[in-house]
Amino acid sequence: MKTIAIIVDSHVGSTIPLCKALAKKGYKVDYYIIGVGTVRSPEGTDIEFCTSKIGVSIIPPSNYPKLNAYFSNSDVTLYSITLPRLFSKFRLVSRFMSLLRKIIMKSCAKKICQKSYAWINLVGRHNSVDLIPFLDICGNKCVLSLHEVFNHANPDFSKVPELISKLIDKRIDTVVHSIKSLKDILCYDGIDESYIHHINFGLFESFSIYNADNTLPLPNRYFLFFGRITPYKGLSLFVEAAKTISRKYPKIKYVIAGSGKDPVLYTLKNDDRFVILNRFITNEELAKLIRSSHAIVCPYTTMSQSGIPQTAYVFNKPIIASNLDGFREVISNKVNGLLFEVNSIEQLSKAMEDSLNPDIYTKLVNGVSDFQNQYPAYSWSCIAEQYINLK
């Protein structure tokens, strides 16, 4: 039996189902989570693990009983790669910790690469510098999966991130997860297109391990905006559209769930149309928030791809989203969701109101239910096969 390693710098929700799919195809999978000693319920999992040991530690199945049941006897073993924290208010200490972290990561990479893995999948984003030692040591045995290829807040393709520069130098097979990301990564000078591959990620199936049995109080009927709040996600558009809808549908509520800052939040403190959960949302809470919602709203102003549709679809909920490339790849307008022009409050309001029509809503829900049939390239079996064919 061939063994492979998947090493993740976040993006757990989109890789745990890949582990299961690869195991179904006869592979043994070792799954490594990079962190600082505490693994506390990454997205779509119930992993609870804490260690003071620096380096690689096995995570016993007893530390993730629900996820272990999801794996259903698949040959998957979980590990933690524990690194020291980087942050310090003292610059000299910060530099020392950064150097120490690099040394430890290099040592971990050497030990992991000495194992007889058929190939190693490294998962991160353009700034995941902790993955670089694996590219240096393991070289062509690696497949690098990038969920973001540039900084949305400050896009500048003239400055090549260290990780991107390394994959260019070493000609590493690199996977991106949307057509938009494929176009973006080719904007960097020196990229060899023959080493860049577009492979989707499927539904975040492991969220299904959570039922709705938690005490989070919620309105009877509401639209949901969730995820880390950042400027490009268009929260103010959602708020203005909600105010428009509420004139005609006063009983409908609007839930905003996620950590982060936005000036518009301070204007909603005493507005009973809105339920504000401006904090970290647990997996259990997120499962209940989505399952109990009417629809999910994503008024983004820019994006490469998003895991929100693949999370919401697990609970059979349609998406109302900006008409951006990344959303168009998984949302067919008026089939399994509704698309509106970017930055248009008027069109967003209309789309939200349209979703309240019972006939339209039923069609959307049925479209979501049929997603796997309509989008076979997003099945985990197909995705696993594409990864296997790379090596």
Number of C-alpha atoms within 10 A of each C-alpha: 7 12 19 22 24 22 24 24 18 18 17 22 22 23 21 22 23 24 25 24 21 24 21 15 12 13 20 21 23 19 23 23 23 21 17 19 20 16 20 13 16 16 22 25 24 23 23 16 18 16 14 11 14 17 22 20 17 14 21 15 15 12 15 18 16 18 21 20 12 19 19 11 10 19 17 22 17 17 18 26 25 26 25 19 14 15 12 11 7 8 10 10 13 15 14 12 18 17 13 16 19 19 14 20 25 19 16 20 23 16 12 18 19 11 11 11 17 15 21 26 21 24 24 23 23 19 16 19 16 19 23 21 20 25 22 16 16 17 18 16 18 24 23 26 23 22 23 22 26 23 13 13 10 7 10 13 16 9 11 17 18 14 21 24 17 17 21 19 12 12 18 20 23 24 24 26 21 24 17 18 23 19 12 16 20 15 13 20 13 12 17 15 13 9 15 19 20 16 21 22 24 27 23 25 20 24 23 16 18 19 12 15 10 11 9 11 10 14 16 11 15 21 24 23 26 23 20 16 19 15 17 13 20 21 24 17 21 25 20 15 21 23 17 17 18 15 10 10 13 10 12 18 23 24 21 23 22 20 16 14 14 15 10 13 16 9 9 14 11 9 9 10 19 21 20 17 13 18 15 14 18 16 18 22 20 24 24 21 26 23 18 19 23 23 26 24 26 26 27 21 18 18 17 22 23 16 17 17 25 19 25 24 24 19 20 21 25 30 30 25 26 27 21 20 17 19 26 16 14 22 23 18 17 18 18 25 29 24 22 21 15 18 17 14 20 14 16 29 19 17 20 24 17 15 22 15 10 10 10 14 21 15 17 25 21 15 23 26 18 15 22 16 12 13 12 13 16 19 18 24 18 17 19 21 13 16 17 14 7 13 13
